[in-house]
Amino acid sequence: MHRIHIICKALVSSIGMLLAAQAYAVLPIQEISLSNGTKAYLIQTNALPMIDIEISIDAGSRYDPKNQSGLAALTAAMLTRGISWQSGTLNEAQQADAIAELGASISASASGERTIVRARSLSKPELFNPLLQLLVASVSKPIFDQSILIREKQRVSSAIQEGDTKPEVVLQKRFRQAIFGNYPLARSPSIESIAAIQEGDLKRFHQDFYRQDRVIVNLVGNIDHAGAKQIAEQIIGALPAKGPTIPVLPPLERSLIEPESQRVIRIPFQTQQTHIAMGMTAIPRDNPDYFPLLVGNYVLGGGGFVSRLVGEVRDKRGFAYSVFSYFQPGRDTGTFEAGLQTRNDQADQALKVLQETVARFIEDGPSEAELAAAKANLINGYPLRLDSNRKLLDNLSAITWNQLPLNTLDIWTQHVAAVKKDDVRNAFKRHLDMRRMISVLVGSAP
C-alpha cells in the first residue's frame, strides 16, 4: 500500500506540473523591423498607462582598455549628466529637472557585457513625447562636461576605496580574477585606472560603441506595433549607422585543471567572519543545458532553505546562516558560484563541506523527490517573474540580448517540466569539474 501511495503521489505531482506548464499564457513578443535592417522588440500590455523603454548597447566593461577599467561605466553615468538640447545644452540639473517634471525616469549603467539605458513614462503623448526626446538626446548627445567628469571620477574613486575595506567586495574582485584569467571580465576598476580616464576617452568610447549596429531597442507597455516602431526608429536614427572595427575579444578559456594546492586562494583580512566563494566559468545562456542546470541548481543551492547546501552547511553543522549557489549565464560567457560566510575558526571545515556537497551533487544529481519539488516550485513561481512591466522588460531584455527564441516565455515552464534526473546529472558533469573549481577565502586566520 505504501508503494502504491508513493506512485500515486508522484503521478499526481507529474500531472500537476504538466497542467501548470500549460496553464500560463504570456503576452507575445512582437518583432519590429526597422529601416536600417535591425530589429526592435515589443511586449504590448494595457494593464497600466505606462511605457518602459530599454536601449541595450554592446558596450560593456569587457571593452575597457586594460589601463582604463571603468571607462564603460563612466561613459554610461555621464549620459544623465548633461546633454546637447535643441539650440543649446541642458546641464545636469536642468536635464534631471526636465525628466522629473514629466514624472518620468531615465537611468544608465554598464555591466560586463553591455550598457543599458532605460526610460519609464506615462503613455500620455503630452508626457511621453518630450520624455522620448530627452531619452534620445541622453543616448546620442551627452556633453561630457569636464567639471562633472572630475566629480564623477572622485565619486567612483571614493567608492573603490570604501569597497576595498569590505571583505565581500575584495572577495568578488579576487574571485573574478581567478576564474576569468586573461579574459577582460577579470579586471575591476582601480583608483589608477579611473585616474587615467579623460574627457576625450569618454567621447571616443561613445563614438565607437554607441551606434546602430550595436543597439537593441526593447519596449513594454501601453503602445502598439506602429507606435513602437516610430519610437525605435527615432532612437536608432539619432545614432551613427556604423563605426570603426572593434577589436575581437580574446576567447574565454575553460578553467584550467589546477593542482589542489593552487585551487584555494587565501586573502588575509581583519574581519570576524571569513567570506568564501567557490566556482568556475560555465555556460552562456543559449546553451541547451540551461534548464537542467537551472533545475539542478535549485536543488543544490538556489532553493533557499530547502537546498542541499543549506541542509549540509547550515542545518547539520551550523557553519553558516546562509549558503548559496547559482549559475550566471550571459550571451558569451557564464559563471558558476557557490558561497557562504562563516566564523574564521571553522572556515576550512565549511569549505570542505561546501566542496564535498557540490562534488557529490555533480556525481549523483538530485533525488526524484528533490527534482519534483524543484520543478514544482519553479513552475508555480513562474507568474511572479512576469507580474509587472519592469519584470516583463527584464525578461524581454534577456531574451533579445542572448538571442533566444521569441517564444521563450511561452515554453519556459514546459522546458522546466521536461527536465529529468539524468538530464541534471549529465549537465552538471559536462559543465562543472571540481578539479577546475577555484575557492577564494577572505578573512583572518584562526
Buried (B, 14 or more C-beta within 10 A) or exposed (E): EEEEEEEEEEEEBBEBBBEBBEEBEBBEBBEBEBEBEBEBBBBBBEEBEBBBBBBBBBBBBBBBBEEBBBBBBBBBBBBBBBBEBEEEBBBBEBBBEBBEEBEBBBBBBBBBBBBBBBBBBBBEEEBBEBBBBBBBBBBBBBBBBEEBBEEBBEEBBEEBEEBEEBBBBBBBBBBBBBBBBEBBBBBBBBBEBBEBBBBEBBBBBBEBBBBBBBBBBBBBBBBEBEBBBEBBBBBBBBBEEEBEEEEEEEEBEEBEEBEEEEBBBBBEBEBEBBBBBBBBBBBBBBBEBBBBBBBBBBBBBBBEEEBBBBBBBBEEBEBBEEBBBBBBBBBBBBBBBBBBBBBBEBBBBBBEBBBEBBBEBBEEBBEEEBBBBBBBBBBBEBEEBBEBBEEBBBBBBBBBBBEBEBEBBBEBBBBBBBBEBEBBBBBBEBBBBBEBBBBBBBBBEE
